[in-house]
């Protein structure tokens, strides 16, 4: 196995690859998330580099972390407030990871709160050896035919996820593609909107500005987990990283998603929409 691949989520031991779980992590990767959370919190910082430029608008830091012979990089950021016309929040990175984990989405890399240079911020496990969707598009890299159905399902899942959390900034640089054509989602600092249109309409629908972006097929278990969300449940999952208004907005969008799914089922049949 190539060193540093996403599949190396497990700290130590032998990694056995298997079919992906609900989202895009393998079962071994999903099982190893708790250990990576601990690693991100406690590993020694042995290197640091601040990132700048058009693709790093919040000027995050790439940290090298080491513990017990394991070395990995992490992305640390702490934006807070309006930046470039958008509301940014490092706490949303952590809330997104925690909610993604609860829903079994398993598409957001392990992310924890960590202090750096005297400031609180989010630290997310850096996923190496991936290309962005933008790179794939620009280089016109063809996807193996056998991977297309799985990729399409991942895309529908991404749309449902971004609808739920009101991520107004999903673009091709924030969608990573692993060497075996799995989708990983990063950068959620512009999520969990709670005002105006973000509680009355979804981002990814047939009315999307770039054309129809439907949630055409979704896992039944994912939809059931969304249905089961409650205010108290989300508060327990995300702790203090979301406000009451932000939690209520998630539930409002959840209802919109379920209504959208009901419409798809009426038009296409339940077995084509839910799997």
C-alpha positions in Angstrom: 0.0 0.0 0.0 1.3 3.4 -0.9 2.6 5.3 2.1 0.5 8.2 3.2 -2.7 7.3 1.4 -6.0 8.0 3.0 -6.3 4.3 3.8 -3.6 4.8 6.4 -6.1 6.1 8.9 -5.3 3.4 11.4 -2.5 4.1 14.0 -0.4 1.0 14.0 -1.5 -2.6 13.3 -2.5 -4.2 10.1 -4.9 -2.4 7.8 -7.3 -4.6 5.8 -9.1 -2.8 3.0 -12.8 -3.4 2.6 -15.8 -1.9 0.9 -16.6 1.7 2.0 -19.1 2.2 4.7 -22.0 4.6 4.4 -19.7 7.4 3.2 -16.3 7.3 1.7 -14.0 6.0 4.5 -13.3 2.3 4.6 -14.5 0.5 7.7 -10.9 0.5 9.1 -10.6 4.2 8.5 -13.9 4.9 10.2 -12.9 2.8 13.2 -9.6 4.7 13.5 -11.1 8.2 13.7 -11.1 8.3 17.5 -7.4 7.6 17.6 -6.7 10.3 15.0 -8.6 12.7 17.1 -6.4 12.0 20.1 -3.3 12.3 17.8 -4.4 15.7 16.6 -4.9 16.9 20.1 -1.8 15.6 21.7 1.0 15.1 19.1 4.0 17.4 19.3 4.2 20.1 16.7 7.6 19.6 14.9 7.0 21.8 11.9 4.8 24.7 10.7 4.2 26.6 7.5 1.5 29.3 6.9 -0.4 29.0 3.7 -1.3 32.1 1.7 -2.8 32.9 -1.6 -6.1 32.7 -3.5 -6.7 29.1 -2.4 -5.9 29.8 1.3 -8.0 32.9 2.0 -8.1 32.3 5.8 -4.2 31.9 5.9 -4.3 28.5 7.7 -1.2 26.7 9.0 0.1 23.3 7.8 1.4 21.7 11.0 3.6 18.6 11.1 2.7 16.5 14.1 4.6 13.6 15.6 3.8 11.1 18.3 5.2 7.6 19.1 6.9 7.3 15.8 3.9 8.5 13.7 4.2 11.7 11.8 1.3 13.4 9.9 0.4 16.8 8.8 -2.7 18.8 9.9 -4.4 21.9 8.7 -4.9 24.4 11.6 -7.2 27.5 11.1 -8.9 30.0 13.3 -10.9 32.4 11.2 -13.7 34.2 13.0 -16.1 36.8 11.7 -16.4 38.4 8.3 -13.6 37.8 5.8 -13.9 38.7 2.1 -17.6 39.3 2.5 -18.3 35.9 4.1 -18.8 34.8 7.7 -16.0 32.4 8.6 -15.7 30.3 11.7 -13.2 27.7 12.8 -15.7 26.2 15.1 -17.8 25.1 12.0 -14.9 22.8 10.9 -15.3 20.9 14.2 -19.1 20.9 14.2 -19.1 19.6 10.6 -16.8 16.7 11.5 -18.8 15.7 14.5 -22.1 15.8 12.7 -20.6 14.0 9.8 -19.4 11.3 12.1 -22.7 10.9 13.9 -24.6 10.6 10.6 -22.1 7.9 9.3 -21.3 10.2 6.4 -17.5 9.5 6.9 -16.4 12.0 4.3 -14.9 14.7 6.5 -11.4 14.1 7.9 -10.9 13.9 11.7 -11.0 17.5 13.1 -10.5 18.7 16.7 -10.0 21.9 18.6 -6.3 22.6 19.3 -4.5 25.7 20.6 -1.6 27.0 18.5 0.5 30.1 19.1 -1.8 31.0 22.0 -5.0 30.9 19.9 -7.9 28.4 19.7 -8.6 26.9 16.4 -9.4 23.7 14.4 -6.9 21.1 13.5 -7.9 18.7 10.7 -5.9 15.7 9.6 -4.2 16.4 6.3 -5.1 13.9 3.6 -2.1 13.4 1.2 -1.9 11.9 -2.3 -5.2 13.2 -3.4 -6.1 15.4 -6.3 -8.8 18.0 -6.2 -11.9 17.9 -8.4 -10.6 21.1 -10.0 -7.3 19.4 -10.9 -9.1 16.4 -12.4 -11.3 18.8 -14.4 -8.5 20.9 -15.7 -6.3 18.0 -16.6 -9.3 16.1 -18.1 -8.5 12.9 -16.2 -10.9 10.2 -17.1 -12.5 8.2 -14.3 -12.5 4.4 -14.7 -16.0 3.3 -15.9 -16.3 1.0 -12.9 -15.9 3.9 -10.5 -18.6 6.1 -12.0 -21.7 4.7 -10.2 -20.0 5.1 -6.8 -18.8 8.6 -7.6 -22.2 9.6 -8.7 -23.7 8.3 -5.4 -21.0 10.2 -3.5 -21.9 13.4 -5.3 -25.6 13.0 -4.3 -24.5 12.5 -0.8 -22.3 15.6 -0.9 -25.2 17.6 -2.1 -27.4 16.3 0.7 -24.7 17.1 3.3 -24.1 20.6 2.0 -27.8 21.2 2.0 -28.1 20.1 5.6 -25.3 22.3 6.9 -25.9 25.2 4.5 -22.3 25.2 3.1 -22.4 28.2 0.8 -18.8 27.7 -0.3 -18.5 24.2 -1.8 -16.3 24.4 -4.9 -14.0 22.0 -6.7 -10.9 22.7 -4.6 -12.7 21.4 -1.6 -13.6 18.1 -3.0 -10.6 15.6 -2.8 -10.3 12.5 -4.9 -8.4 9.6 -3.4 -6.2 7.3 -5.7 -9.0 4.7 -5.6 -11.7 7.4 -6.6 -13.3 8.1 -3.2 -14.6 11.5 -2.3 -13.3 13.5 0.7 -14.8 16.8 1.7 -12.8 19.6 3.3 -13.2 23.3 4.3 -16.5 23.9 6.2 -15.7 27.3 7.7 -18.6 28.9 5.8 -21.2 26.4 6.9 -24.2 26.3 9.3 -25.8 29.5 8.1 -28.9 30.6 10.1 -30.3 33.6 8.4 -32.8 34.4 5.7 -32.7 32.1 2.6 -30.6 29.5 4.4 -33.6 28.4 6.4 -36.2 28.6 3.6 -34.4 27.0 0.6 -31.7 24.5 -0.2 -28.5 25.1 -2.1 -28.4 22.0 -4.2 -31.8 21.5 -6.0 -33.1 21.6 -9.6 -33.0 25.4 -9.2 -29.2 25.6 -8.7 -27.6 28.5 -10.5 -25.4 26.1 -12.5 -28.4 23.9 -13.5 -30.2 21.0 -11.7 -28.1 19.6 -8.8 -30.4 16.9 -7.4 -29.9 14.5 -4.5 -30.9 11.7 -6.9 -30.1 8.7 -4.8 -29.3 8.5 -1.1 -28.6 5.7 1.4 -31.7 4.8 3.4 -29.7 4.7 6.7 -28.5 8.3 6.0 -32.0 9.6 5.4 -33.3 7.8 8.6 -30.5 9.4 10.6 -31.4 12.8 9.3 -35.0 12.2 10.2 -34.0 11.3 13.7 -32.1 14.5 14.4 -33.5 16.7 17.3 -32.4 19.9 18.8 -31.1 18.2 21.9 -29.4 15.5 19.9 -27.5 18.0 17.7 -26.5 19.9 20.8 -25.1 16.7 22.3 -23.2 16.0 19.1 -21.7 19.4 18.5 -21.4 20.8 22.0 -20.8 24.5 22.1 -19.6 24.8 18.5 -23.0 25.7 17.3 -25.5 28.3 18.5 -29.2 27.6 19.2 -30.1 29.5 16.1 -27.7 27.4 14.0 -29.1 24.2 15.4 -32.7 25.3 14.7 -31.6 26.1 11.1 -30.2 22.6 10.6 -33.6 21.2 11.6 -35.4 23.6 9.2 -33.2 22.5 6.3 -33.6 18.9 7.3 -37.4 19.3 6.8 -36.7 20.8 3.3 -34.4 17.9 2.4 -37.0 15.3 3.4 -39.7 17.2 1.4 -37.3 17.2 -1.6 -36.7 13.5 -1.2 -40.4 12.8 -1.1 -40.8 14.7 -4.4 -38.1 12.6 -6.0 -39.7 9.4 -4.8 -43.0 10.4 -6.2 -41.4 11.1 -9.6 -38.9 8.3 -9.8 -40.0 5.6 -7.3 -38.7 4.8 -3.9 -36.3 2.1 -4.9 -34.5 4.4 -7.4 -34.1 7.2 -4.8 -33.2 5.2 -1.7 -30.8 2.4 -1.5 
